[in-house]
Amino acid sequence: MVSIADSQIPSSQSPCSSSTRIQRSHGRSMRTIRSNLSLRGRDCSPEVIPTAARSAAVSEILTDSVIDFRLGELTAGYMASAEKSLSPDAVDLLELSRDFSDFSSFNSDISGELQRLASLCDGKHPQLGREFRDSKDSESVKLKLDPLADAVASTEILNIASPEDVEPVVRLCVETLMNSSASIEAKRDSAAKLRLLAKHRPDFRELIGISGAIQALVSLLRSTDSVAQENAVTALLNISLEESNKTHITDAGAIKPLVYALRTGTSTTKENAACALLNLSMIEENRNTIGVCGAIPPLVSLMVNGSSRGTKDSLATLYKLCSSRQNKERAVSAGAVAPLVGLVGERGGGTAEKAMVVLSSLAAIGEGRAVIVEEGGIPALVEAIEDGPTRGKEFAVLTLLQLCSDSARNRGLLVREGGIPPLVALTQSGSARAKHKAETLLGYLREPRLDGVPLGTTNAR
């Protein structure tokens, strides 16, 4: 067992007042309050990582010309030398990624805009409703399409319509979107129709995917009309739920305009752009491209400033993107760690678990570990093991294991934060995987030396 004395940090290092900078709304445990008081006057700052040691990807200024240049590098295979080998921690993260899907499910058209769209359409065409009531029992239902009719306004019709029935609507919408002389109102309405059709059924998504609509919608993503932009983003999100359409959307050059919409759109546009990028990131080759196009900083902004839905969407997208080392570096550089540590203290809704899984991903690189410790990650994670839900405890102990496995200093911080009692409790009552990780971490804490250096000491300078 490591004693408090063994884990002291040398007085030669610069002092700081507390091991955490995060203010959280919920009450902190007396254990943490006591440990914070005991740390006053002691050094708890992480080692400073020289700027020159960081990847060039971290500090790049993402102008359009830089983005285009970086995309060219990707196309040429410049970044094809991503990490190939999987460490034990990487295997753990792969296992957690499967669990993470339980916490990151999302639906197309998620933010209630479908209902708002439907309410706008209600009552516009009472005659259409009567035609449907008269013909709903017939063997074949035709939409009797008028070029100006909102035939897609009735979800009852869509429930029984065939792709052949709605194909004229799709074709008309594509023609309108591609027509340079069409008004923005007409394009807005056409995008809304495609959005609703793609929301409704998988066979409609497949139809839209091969109709030429994707390229037409991509051209609308930079529209200055916020409603048109929102309809285009959400239509592409809904279309992307069809697996074959992901490649079509990527080939249409949608990633860069989706990132633009993520930066500039309404709250609903930002949330749905994040989800669309999450869908496209299911194609591994797209992840670096999405990072190069500048998606990480607006995703961090959405995590901090968005609604509860937006926070969850951004966390899910960040986790998927951060399977790439370059994107891990970008996330750390974009300031993702501090809000992630703050979210660890959230209770209910699964947000804390999502944040801890993203932290686990960022802890796989040295820059991430340093900033997590600097931002008070160790006390926050210890509290999660003490008071958090069962799944959250598992995520927290994995992150602590990454932080402490090769750092005597971080082990000392963990001991002083009172981490040993909750870890011992976890070995008795946690899940099988949590028990194993807790036992492994306790084993590290019992080791008196690390690489020939006694725990809690530093090399002579």
ZAPA-99943 format. One record per atom (N, C-alpha, C): x, y, z; residue in three letters. Coordinates in pm, whole numbers, plus 50000, padded with zeros to 5 digits. Atoms other than C-alpha are relative to their C-alpha. Example, Ala and Ser with C-alpha at 12.3 -4.5 7.8 and 13.67 -1.06 7.14 Angstrom:
<drenlos>
500894988150000ALA/512304955050780ALA/500905012050000ALA/499184988149994SER/513674989450714SER/499235010950073SER/
</drenlos>
This chain:
<drenlos>
500864988050000MET/500005000050000MET/500885012450000MET/499214987850008VAL/501325034549913VAL/499525009550106VAL/500384990649896SER/501365058850200SER/499965014149946SER/500064985950041ILE/500675095850185ILE/501415005649988ILE/498634994650003ALA/504315103050264ALA/500734995849876ALA/499315005150119ASP/505495081349979ASP/499615007649875ASP/500524994050122SER/503375100849731SER/500215015049994SER/499784985649999GLN/504615135749816GLN/500665004549870GLN/499364994050117ILE/505525158049527ILE/501135009050049ILE/498864992249951PRO/508955174449567PRO/499695014750010PRO/500274985949977SER/508905209549704SER/500715008949901SER/499284992050097SER/511245220849431SER/499145004349884SER/500874996350112GLN/508365222349189GLN/499115011650041GLN/500814988349973SER/506105252449157SER/498704996150065SER/501245003349932PRO/503095252949389PRO/498805004849924PRO/501284995050048CYS/499485256649292CYS/498994997550109CYS/500925000149887SER/496445260749507SER/499114988050004SER/500925011349999SER/494375231249400SER/500284991249882SER/499785009250111SER/494465200649183SER/498935000549897SER/501084999050099THR/491325210348999THR/499615014249975THR/500464986650037ARG/490145240748811ARG/498535000149962ARG/501365001350048ILE/486685228748736ILE/499025003450111ILE/501094997249908GLN/483645243648911GLN/498804991949957GLN/501155008350034ARG/480785219148924ARG/498855003450090ARG/501194995749928SER/477235225049034SER/499644990950114SER/500385009249895HIS/476825193649241HIS/501005000650114HIS/499144999449884GLY/478295190649590GLY/501164990449989GLY/498835008650002ARG/481775176649623ARG/500094992850132ARG/499925008049879SER/482525149449874SER/500995006150097SER/499074995249900MET/484275157150203MET/501414994749974MET/498695005250032ARG/487115134550086ARG/500755009349908ARG/499334991250095THR/487855157549795THR/500285013650062THR/499764987149935ILE/487445189050004ILE/501234999150089ILE/498845001649914ARG/489945175750256ARG/501284998849918ARG/498785001850079SER/492385165049988SER/500425012849931SER/499654987350062ASN/492165198649814ASN/500665009350101ASN/499394991749897LEU/492955216250143LEU/501434995450027LEU/498675005349969SER/495915193150203SER/500995002749887SER/499124997750114LEU/497255200649856LEU/500465014449986LEU/499634985950014ARG/497495238149907ARG/501505001650028ARG/498574998149985GLY/501105248549862GLY/500844989449935GLY/499245010550067ARG/502055216749679ARG/499895001549850ARG/500044999450147ASP/502875213749316ASP/499074989449946ASP/500855009950067CYS/500225197249103CYS/499865003449855CYS/500054996750141SER/501005210948762SER/500674989249920SER/499395010550081PRO/501715186048485PRO/501255004849932PRO/498824996350074GLU/504895185248293GLU/499605007749876GLU/500304991850117VAL/504925211748024VAL/500544993249876VAL/499605006650125ILE/505025197047678ILE/500485010849904ILE/499514989750092PRO/507225217347443PRO/499115001249878PRO/500864997650116THR/505275233447166THR/500554993149876THR/499415006050120ALA/507695220346909ALA/499744985249991ALA/500225014450001ALA/506915185047016ALA/498624996249953ALA/501365003250039ARG/503305187746920ARG/499904998549849ARG/500205002150143SER/502015176546584SER/499645013049932SER/500384988150076ALA/501715202846317ALA/498515001049983ALA/501454999850016ALA/498085192746293ALA/499335007750109ALA/500634993449887VAL/497435208246633VAL/499885014949977VAL/499944985650007SER/498405243646541SER/499625005549863SER/500294995250133GLU/497255245746182GLU/498835009850001GLU/501074990250017ILE/495115275646085ILE/499164995449883ILE/500805007150100LEU/492205261045895LEU/499295009749906LEU/500594992650110THR/491705285445611THR/499594990349891THR/500435008750109ASP/490065271845300ASP/501204994549923ASP/498855004650077SER/493435270145124SER/500754989250076SER/499335010249921VAL/494985250645412VAL/499204987149999VAL/500855011950002ILE/492015227045422ILE/500174992649868ILE/499865006550131ASP/492275220745050ASP/501364993349986ASP/498675005950007PHE/496015214745079PHE/500064987250082PHE/499965011849914ARG/495555190545368ARG/499164988649942ARG/500795010450063LEU/492805172245183LEU/500774993749884LEU/499175005550105GLY/495175168544893GLY/501034990250054GLY/499065009249938GLU/497715152945125GLU/499344986850035GLU/500715012349965LEU/495125128545249LEU/499744991549877LEU/500295007350123THR/494145119344896THR/501244992949948THR/498755005850048ALA/497795112844811ALA/500544989350093ALA/499565010349908GLY/498115090045108GLY/501045004650099GLY/498984994749910TYR/500335113245313TYR/499764995650145TYR/500315003549861MET/498495104045634MET/499614985450014MET/500385014249996ALA/498155067145554ALA/500804992250102ALA/499165007149903SER/500775058745817SER/499475001450141SER/500604999349866ALA/498325060246111ALA/500434988050080ALA/499565010749911GLU/499025038746411GLU/499334986849963GLU/500525013050042LYS/498665002046316LYS/499854990650118LYS/500015009749890SER/499454983646637SER/499015004250106SER/500964997549894LEU/496914980546918LEU/500624996250133LEU/499555002849865SER/498154983947275SER/498864994250080SER/501105004849916PRO/496204967547559PRO/498965010750027PRO/500964989349976ASP/494665001547633ASP/499135002449878ASP/500784998150121ALA/493625004647269ALA/498944989249986ALA/500985010850004VAL/491934970847290VAL/498855003050096VAL/501044996249904ASP/490104982747601ASP/499085010649940ASP/500824989550059LEU/488945013447411LEU/499114994549890LEU/500845006250101LEU/487724991947126LEU/498824992950064LEU/501105006449930GLU/485694971847374GLU/499015010450049GLU/500894989549951LEU/484335003647526LEU/499225006549887LEU/500714993750111SER/483435016747182SER/498714992649969SER/501245007450022ARG/480934988747149ARG/498985003550108ARG/500904996049893ASP/479504997847488ASP/499515014249978ASP/500344986050016PHE/479555034447394PHE/498805001849908PHE/501154998850091SER/476995028047121SER/498705000150078SER/501214999549918ASP/474485022647400ASP/499695014150045ASP/500174986549950PHE/475055058547505PHE/499955010449889PHE/499894990250106SER/475305074947164SER/499034997649886SER/500995002250105SER/472255063846976SER/499375013349962SER/500694988050044PHE/470625090846769PHE/499084996249886PHE/500945002250110ASN/467775093146525ASN/500185010949898ASN/500024989350098SER/467505112046204SER/498935010150039SER/500974989449973ASP/465675145246226ASP/499695000750149ASP/500145002849857ILE/466265143846601ILE/499415011350081ILE/500244988749911SER/465435178546724SER/498585005449996SER/501384995549998GLY/461685180746676GLY/499595007949878GLY/500354991950116GLU/461855198646344GLU/499034992849908GLU/500965007450083LEU/459905170746173LEU/498575003850037LEU/501344996449957GLN/456885178346384GLN/499665014349959GLN/500244986250039ARG/457295215346316ARG/499715001049850ARG/500225000150145LEU/457545208645943LEU/498624994749966LEU/501305005950028ALA/454475186545947ALA/498875009650037ALA/501064990849957SER/452485212646138SER/499835011449901SER/500094989350100LEU/453335238645874LEU/499244995349877LEU/500655005350119CYS/452055215545604CYS/498534996750023CYS/501375004249971ASP/448835205645781ASP/499005010349949ASP/501104991450041GLY/445715219645621GLY/500225007449872GLY/499764992750124LYS/447365233045310LYS/499194994449885LYS/500665006450113HIS/445695207945084HIS/498924990650050HIS/501085008749951PRO/442405195445230PRO/499494990549893PRO/500485008750106GLN/441455181544890GLN/500864987549989GLN/499105011450005LEU/444555159444896LEU/499624989950107LEU/500415009049893GLY/443415145345229GLY/498764992449962GLY/501245006850040ARG/439965137245088ARG/500314989449895ARG/499635009950100GLU/441545120044788GLU/500614987750066GLU/499385011449933PHE/443595098845022PHE/498954991550071PHE/501015007649928ARG/440605089145236ARG/499154991749904ARG/500825007150097ASP/438725079344924ASP/500754988249939ASP/499265010050076SER/441565058344783SER/500904991150086SER/499045007149916LYS/443445044245084LYS/499824984949999LYS/500235014350001ASP/441815010345051ASP/500214993949862ASP/499795005250135SER/442565007244683SER/501314992349994SER/498845008650012GLU/445164982644562GLU/501275008049977GLU/498834991750031SER/447485009544434SER/499675014550024SER/500254985949968VAL/447685044644569VAL/500955008549919VAL/499194990450074LYS/448875071944337LYS/499825013650064LYS/500054987449928LEU/449695106144471LEU/499335011149921LEU/500664989850082LYS/447985124844184LYS/500775013250011LYS/499114988949970LEU/450935148544194LEU/499725012149914LEU/499984986950062ASP/450565184944112ASP/501405005650025ASP/498654994849977PRO/453945202144062PRO/500115008950123PRO/499944991049885LEU/453035226644339LEU/499384994050125LEU/500705005949886ALA/451235202544571ALA/500984994650102ALA/499185005749892ASP/452725193544909ASP/499524985950028ASP/500515013649985ALA/451965157044856ALA/500644992950117ALA/499325006849891VAL/454515146845115VAL/499525004650136VAL/500464994949872ALA/452595165845383ALA/499264989450079ALA/500795010149931SER/450505135445465SER/500844987650026SER/499255012049966THR/452415108545653THR/499184987449976THR/500855011550031GLU/449425085945597GLU/500244995249858GLU/499735003650139ILE/450065086945225ILE/501374993149990ILE/498655005450009LEU/453765080245276LEU/500084985850056LEU/499985013349941ASN/453005049545484ASN/499694989149899ASN/500405010250096ILE/451505031545187ILE/500495002649858ILE/499514996850134ALA/453115048944890ALA/501224991649967ALA/498835007350046SER/455705030544684SER/501065009849952SER/498984991150056PRO/459035044844565PRO/499605005549863PRO/500454995150131GLU/457485047044218GLU/499025011550016GLU/500964989349977ASP/454745069044364ASP/500685013250032ASP/499364987649956VAL/457145094044518VAL/501135004449907VAL/498904996350089GLU/459735093744239GLU/499775013249929GLU/500194986850063PRO/458085123244058PRO/500265011550095PRO/499724989549902VAL/458275143744378VAL/501505002050014VAL/498544999249986VAL/461965135644418VAL/500615006749878VAL/499454994350123ARG/462675143944055ARG/499745015049992ARG/500354985850004LEU/460855177244079LEU/500845007950100LEU/499194993249899CYS/462725186144399CYS/501445001749952CYS/498634999150050VAL/466085178544239VAL/500115010649892VAL/499994990050107GLU/465245199243933GLU/499955014150056GLU/500114986749939THR/464255228644153THR/501315004050066THR/498764996849931LEU/467425226544362LEU/501145002849902LEU/498934998150098MET/469615224744052MET/499765012049909MET/500374988750085ASN/467825253743881ASN/500545012950059ASN/499374987949947SER/469965284743928SER/499045011850007SER/500964988849999SER/466985307343859SER/498854997950098SER/501065002649903ALA/464705291144118ALA/500195008850123ALA/499934991449882SER/463875312644421SER/500484992050120SER/499555006849879ILE/465315304944762ILE/498834993650072ILE/501185006149938GLU/461785298244884GLU/499714986449938GLU/500265012750068ALA/461335271244621ALA/501044989550039ALA/498955009449961LYS/464685255544707LYS/499824995550145LYS/500255003349860ARG/463855257045076ARG/498914989450011ARG/501105009749995ASP/460585238545016ASP/500404986549942ASP/499565012550060SER/462225212744793SER/500894992150097SER/499165006749901ALA/464855205145057ALA/499154994450115ALA/500885004849893ALA/462065202045316ALA/499284987249959ALA/500675012250048LYS/460245176245102LYS/500954988150002LYS/499025010949999LEU/463395155545055LEU/500354995950142LEU/499725002749859ARG/464095158545424ARG/498944990950061ARG/501095008049943LEU/460695144445515LEU/499944986149936LEU/500015013150066LEU/460825116945255LEU/501144991250052LEU/498855007849951ALA/464295106145373ALA/499824996050145ALA/500295003649862LYS/463085106445730LYS/499114987850008LYS/501135009049985HIS/460205083845654HIS/500344985349981HIS/499825014350030ARG/461455051545496ARG/501354997349935ARG/498715003450060PRO/464695033845400PRO/499974999249848PRO/500035001150146ASP/463535026845045ASP/499945013749935ASP/499984986450051PHE/462895064044999PHE/501415005750005PHE/498624995249991ARG/466415071445119ARG/500854994649885ARG/499265006050111GLU/467805047444863GLU/499655006749868GLU/500454993250121LEU/465735063444590LEU/500635013849988LEU/499454986550002ILE/466885098344686ILE/501504999549975ILE/498565001050016GLY/470495086844701GLY/500464998549857GLY/499595002150140ILE/470555076944334ILE/499335009849905ILE/500774990850085SER/468405105744210SER/500765012649961SER/499284987450022GLY/471075132944208GLY/499695010450105GLY/500404990249898ALA/469545149644512ALA/501155003550093ALA/498934997549903ILE/472685146344725ILE/500855011949957ILE/499194988950047GLN/474785169444510GLN/499235013150007GLN/500824987949995ALA/471905193944491ALA/499875005350143ALA/500114995849860LEU/471535194444870LEU/501325005450052LEU/498704995249957VAL/475275198744923VAL/500205014549960VAL/499844986150046SER/475155230644718SER/499215009850085SER/500834991349917LEU/472565244144963LEU/500565001550141LEU/499484999749863LEU/474675238545275LEU/500635013350037LEU/499414986949973ARG/476355272545241ARG/499015011449979ARG/501014989850022SER/473075290845188SER/499965009950117SER/500174989949895THR/472635323445379THR/498604999750059THR/501355001949946ASP/468995313545430ASP/500064988950105ASP/499795009749892SER/469045296145769SER/499054988149990SER/500965010950012VAL/465915275645700VAL/500414990549888VAL/499545008350111ALA/467205263445365ALA/501224991750042ALA/498815007249953GLN/470535254145525GLN/499614988850096GLN/500445010349905GLU/468795235645808GLU/499314988449930GLU/500675010850074ASN/466585216245566ASN/501004991549924ASN/499005007550076ALA/469585206645354ALA/500844991150092ALA/499215007949905VAL/471655195245655VAL/499204988050048VAL/500805010949943THR/468805174845798THR/499624989849894THR/500275009550107ALA/467925159545463ALA/501214990849979ALA/498795008250018LEU/471545147945424LEU/500204990550119LEU/499935009049885LEU/471505134245778LEU/499074988149981LEU/500965010950018ASN/468375114145703ASN/500424990649887ASN/499565008250113ILE/469735102345368ILE/501184991350040ILE/498785007349962SER/472995091445534SER/499714987850084SER/500345011949924LEU/471125065745742LEU/499994987549912LEU/499875011250094GLU/471145043845431GLU/501494997849975GLU/498575002650001GLU/474555027145434GLU/500665003749867GLU/499394997550131SER/475185029845061SER/500115014949970SER/499984985650027ASN/474485067245070ASN/501185007150065ASN/498864993549934LYS/477425074845301LYS/501105003049899LYS/498964997950101THR/479865070245015THR/499565010549898THR/500494990050095HIS/477665090344777HIS/500135014150057HIS/499924986849937ILE/477545119345025ILE/501455004650008ILE/498574996549994THR/481315118145075THR/500525003949863THR/499524997250136ASP/481975116944701ASP/499465013149945ASP/500584987250045ALA/479705147144654ALA/500685012050065ALA/499284989049936GLY/482125167744866GLY/499255006450114GLY/500874994349898ALA/479735172045156ALA/500725003350131ALA/499404998649867ILE/482215170845445ILE/500335014650032ILE/499604986149974LYS/483635205845413LYS/498785009250017LYS/501194991849977PRO/480195222645367PRO/499244996250128PRO/500665003949874LEU/478785202245660LEU/500715006450119LEU/499254993349894VAL/481575215945879VAL/499665014950003VAL/500424986050005TYR/480655250745760TYR/498645001850068TYR/501324999249937ALA/477035244445862ALA/500114997850151ALA/499785002449858LEU/478275231146198LEU/500505012750069LEU/499484987549941ARG/480045264546255ARG/498975011249997ARG/500774987850027THR/477425288546121THR/498494998550018THR/501445002050007GLY/473965272846146GLY/499265002950128GLY/500834999249881THR/471095274546389THR/500354988550093THR/499705010749905SER/471195252546698SER/499594986449943SER/500435012550061THR/469195225846515THR/500924995949887THR/499085003050109THR/471455228346211THR/501314994450054THR/498745004849943LYS/474545224046428LYS/499874985850053LYS/500205013549946GLU/473125193646606GLU/499924989649889GLU/500185009850108ASN/472115176646283ASN/501234999049911ASN/498735000950072ALA/475375185646110ALA/500974991050075ALA/499155008949919ALA/477215168746399ALA/499614985449978ALA/500465013750022CYS/475065137746353CYS/500324995149859CYS/499665004050137ALA/475605137745977ALA/501494996649991ALA/498565003050000LEU/479385139446032LEU/500294987250076LEU/499845012749929LEU/479085111346285LEU/499704988349907LEU/500335010750094ASN/477395089946022ASN/501104998149896ASN/498945001150101LEU/480065098045764LEU/501294994750060LEU/498785004949935SER/482785090246019SER/499984985050022SER/500035014649996MET/481595054346021MET/500904994149891MET/498995003850100ILE/483785052445709ILE/501345004850053ILE/498764996549930GLU/487245051545864GLU/500825010449925GLU/499194990850079GLU/488905070245579GLU/499515014450013GLU/500544986449989ASN/486635100145644ASN/500435007250127ASN/499804993749868ARG/487765106346002ARG/501075010749998ARG/498964989750011ASN/491015124245925ASN/499535011549912ASN/500514989550089THR/489285143145644THR/499115009650078THR/500904991649920ILE/486615155745885ILE/500815008750096ILE/499154992149913GLY/489345166546128GLY/500755010849926GLY/499284990250081VAL/491345183945856VAL/499095011649961VAL/500954989650041CYS/488225203045752CYS/499565008950116CYS/500254990849889GLY/488055218646098GLY/498794996850084GLY/501225003349926ALA/485195199546261ALA/500195000050151ALA/499805001949857ILE/486815195346604ILE/499645012550082ILE/500354988349918PRO/486625231546736PRO/498495002950007PRO/501444997649984PRO/482915236446649PRO/499284988850075PRO/500595010849920LEU/482125202346798LEU/500235002750149LEU/499734996349860VAL/483805213547122VAL/499095011450043VAL/500914989049969SER/481805245847107SER/498574995150020SER/501345005649985LEU/478585225947060LEU/499884992450132LEU/500005007149873MET/479515204247358MET/499825009750116MET/500034990349890VAL/479935235247575VAL/498745008549998VAL/501064990050011ASN/477205258147445ASN/498674994649949ASN/501225005350059GLY/474635235047290GLY/499004995250103GLY/501025005949915SER/471485219747430SER/500494986550050SER/499665013449953SER/471525186547612SER/500164990549881SER/499905008250120ARG/470895169947275ARG/501295003049925ARG/498794996250071GLY/473705189547115GLY/501274995150069GLY/498855005149926THR/476135180047392THR/500214985349973THR/499885014450023LYS/475395143147345LYS/500444997149857LYS/499625002150139ASP/475655145446966ASP/501485003249979ASP/498594996250017SER/479005163446987SER/500924989850065SER/499175010049933LEU/480365137947237LEU/500124987249915LEU/499975012150083ALA/479385108747014ALA/500905002049878ALA/499194997350119THR/480985125146710THR/501485001450035THR/498614998549958LEU/484145135046897LEU/500634986450029LEU/499445013149969TYR/484575099547023TYR/500374992449873TYR/499725007450124LYS/484335084746676LYS/501195006149927LYS/498904993450070LEU/486685110746526LEU/501334997650070LEU/498755001149924CYS/489235106446805CYS/500574985950002CYS/499295012550022SER/490045071146701SER/501295002749923SER/498804995850072SER/492635089946492SER/500895008350093SER/499094992449912ARG/495725103146674ARG/499995014849964ARG/500004985950039GLN/495705135146469GLN/498795007250057GLN/501204993749946ASN/492145142046582ASN/500035000850152ASN/499794998749856LYS/493055134646944LYS/500775012950029LYS/499194987849981GLU/495705161946916GLU/499165012449974GLU/500854988450030ARG/493205185546755ARG/499005002550112ARG/500974998349892ALA/490675179247032ALA/500655006150124ALA/499304994249885VAL/493215186447305VAL/500335014649973VAL/499664986250036SER/494365217747122SER/498785009149998SER/501244992150007ALA/490745229147078ALA/499375002450137ALA/500524997649867GLY/490205228947455GLY/498894990650042GLY/501085009349968ALA/488025197947476ALA/500094994550141ALA/499825007349874VAL/489505184847801VAL/499265006550116VAL/500634993449885ALA/488255211048048ALA/498494997650007ALA/501435003049992PRO/484555207847955PRO/499704985250019PRO/500225014349979LEU/484885170047940LEU/500144996450148LEU/499835002549857VAL/486215169548296VAL/498805005550078VAL/501184994649934GLY/483345192148400GLY/498784991249983GLY/501175008650025LEU/480815168448242LEU/500064987050077LEU/499885012349922VAL/482195139048442VAL/499135000750126VAL/500814998549880GLY/480295153348740GLY/498515000649975GLY/501424999650029GLU/476935153948560GLU/499334987250048GLU/500745011749954ARG/474315130548701ARG/498754998249917ARG/501195003050079GLY/471685113548488GLY/500215002949852GLY/500014997550143GLY/471175111648114GLY/501144993949922GLY/498915006450070GLY/474385093148034GLY/501085009449950GLY/499014990550050THR/476335125147962THR/501374997650063THR/498725002449933ALA/479015117548223ALA/500724988149940ALA/499375011850058GLU/479615083148077GLU/500595003049864GLU/499494996350131LYS/479975097547729LYS/501295008050014LYS/498824991649981ALA/482445123747856ALA/501204991650043ALA/498885008249953MET/484545097548035MET/500584991349889MET/499495008150110VAL/484775075947724VAL/500855008549906VAL/499184991150083VAL/486025105747522VAL/501315003250071VAL/498774997749925LEU/488505113647800LEU/500944988049990LEU/499185011950014SER/489715077547783SER/500734999949866SER/499384999450132SER/490375082547414SER/501145010249999SER/498974989650000LEU/492325115047472LEU/501164996450091LEU/498935004249909ALA/494305099047757ALA/500974990449934ALA/499095009050071ALA/495905076247499ALA/501225007249946ALA/498834992550046ILE/498315104447401ILE/500545008350115ILE/499374992849891GLY/500785122647622GLY/499415013850024GLY/500594986749984GLU/499335157147552GLU/498674999350072GLU/501305001549937GLY/495915144647654GLY/500134997150148GLY/499835003449858ARG/497125129347980ARG/500435012250081ARG/499524988249928ALA/498955161148079ALA/498875009950027ALA/501054990149983VAL/495965183648021VAL/498874994750089VAL/501035005849913ILE/493515159648189ILE/500385002050146ILE/499554998149862VAL/495605160948506VAL/499965014950037VAL/499994985649974GLU/496035198748479GLU/498605005350027GLU/501374994949987GLU/492275203848450GLU/499214993050111GLU/500695006249887GLY/491475183348761GLY/499324987049968GLY/500645012450039GLY/490675150648592GLY/500074989150105GLY/499865010949903ILE/491995128248869ILE/498955000950111ILE/501064999549898PRO/489705141049150PRO/498614997949943PRO/501325002050060ALA/486755141848913ALA/499724985349974ALA/500185014250030LEU/487305105748809LEU/499894991750129LEU/500145006949873VAL/487795094549171VAL/498585001550053VAL/501394997949957GLU/484425109949255GLU/499044991649919GLU/500875008350083ALA/482895091548963ALA/500024985550047ALA/499935013749947ILE/484145058749107ILE/499264999050132ILE/500695000049871GLU/482775068449448GLU/498495000549985GLU/501424996549999ASP/479375081649350ASP/499284997849868ASP/500625000950131GLY/478755074848981GLY/499264987049977GLY/500695012450037PRO/476645048548807PRO/500994988949968PRO/499135011650019THR/478015013548751THR/500835001149873THR/499254999050125ARG/478975019048387ARG/501005011450006ARG/499084988749987GLY/480515052648469GLY/501244996550080GLY/498855004349921LYS/482755036448730LYS/501004992449914LYS/499145007750089GLU/484095013048465GLU/500795009149908GLU/499324990650087PHE/484895041548230PHE/501045008050078PHE/499104991649920ALA/486485061948511ALA/501284992550037ALA/498805007349957VAL/488845034448630VAL/500924997449881VAL/499145001850117LEU/490075028248275LEU/500795012749973LEU/499294987550025THR/490935065048232THR/501085002350105THR/499004998649894LEU/492705065848570LEU/501174990649976LEU/498935009650029LEU/494675035048468LEU/500925005649893LEU/499184994050105GLN/495855053048155GLN/500845011550055GLN/499304988649945LEU/496805083848356LEU/501144995950093LEU/499085003549892CYS/498715065048625CYS/500974988849968CYS/499205012050023SER/500255034348463SER/501485003149982SER/498594996950021ASP/503495052048365ASP/500405013350063ASP/499704987249936SER/503455082548594SER/499934998650151SER/499985000549854ALA/504585080548957ALA/499335012350059ALA/500594987749949ARG/503495116349001ARG/498474999350002ARG/501465001150005ASN/499935109348890ASN/499484989750101ASN/500405009649897ARG/499815079149120ARG/499945006950136ARG/500014992749874GLY/500725101949407GLY/498765008850013GLY/501224991949999LEU/497905125449312LEU/498774991550028LEU/501155008949981LEU/495485096249299LEU/499914995650146LEU/500005004149860VAL/496525084449646VAL/499515011450089VAL/500404988749915ARG/496155119249796ARG/498555004149979ARG/501424997250024GLU/492735122849637GLU/499104989650066GLU/500815010249934GLY/491605092749840GLY/499494989549905GLY/500465009350102GLY/491415069849539GLY/500044985450039GLY/499845014349968ILE/492425037549712ILE/498724993750055ILE/501225006549947PRO/489225030749917PRO/498934997249894PRO/501005003450101PRO/486815034249622PRO/500484989649900PRO/499485010350090LEU/489125013149405LEU/499884986250065LEU/500165012749930VAL/489164985849671VAL/498544995649998VAL/501435003350003ALA/485364987749688ALA/499594995149862ALA/500355004050137LEU/485204984649310LEU/500454985849971LEU/499545013850021THR/487224952349319THR/499044989950061THR/500935009149933GLN/484474937749536GLN/498605000449941GLN/501394998650042SER/481314951049376SER/499825004149854SER/500134995350137GLY/482084962349022GLY/499764988749901GLY/500105009950107SER/481594944848689SER/501324992649987SER/498785007950016ALA/484134918748587ALA/501135008449942ALA/498964991950061ARG/485984943348366ARG/500465011050094ARG/499644989649904ALA/485864970948630ALA/500874994450111ALA/499195006449896LYS/487194946948893LYS/501434997949951LYS/498675002650055HIS/490094937048667HIS/500815012849989HIS/499294987450016LYS/491014973248589LYS/500365005950136LYS/499734994749867ALA/490724983648954ALA/501144992450066ALA/498915008049942GLU/492964954849064GLU/501335003449934GLU/498774996350070THR/495504963948796THR/500515013550050THR/499594986749954LEU/495525000448907LEU/500514999550143LEU/499505001549863LEU/495874990749274LEU/501384993650001LEU/498685005950011GLY/498804969149172GLY/501065010349968GLY/499064989250030TYR/500504999549019TYR/500245008650123TYR/499864991349883LEU/499825019649335LEU/500854993550109LEU/499205006849898ARG/501514992949549ARG/501474998849963ARG/498615001050042GLU/504684993549340GLU/500825011150063GLU/499214989649934PRO/507425011749535PRO/500855008149904PRO/499094992950090ARG/509425021649229ARG/499434999549857ARG/500374999450142LEU/508885031448866LEU/501245003449919LEU/498824997950084ASP/511735028048616ASP/501215003950084ASP/498844997349915GLY/514245028148902GLY/499875012550084GLY/500194987749923VAL/512815060049055VAL/499004997450109VAL/500975002249893PRO/511185057349400PRO/498755008649979PRO/501264992850019LEU/507515067649394LEU/500025013150078LEU/500084987049934GLY/507095104449468GLY/501305007649996GLY/498764992750011THR/510685114749377THR/500275003449855THR/499634996450136THR/512295130249074THR/501484997949981THR/498585001050030ASN/515625126348901ASN/500715012950036ASN/499204988049973ALA/518425150248996ALA/500095008149874ALA/499944990950115ARG/518625180448775ARG/501345007449999ARG/
</drenlos>
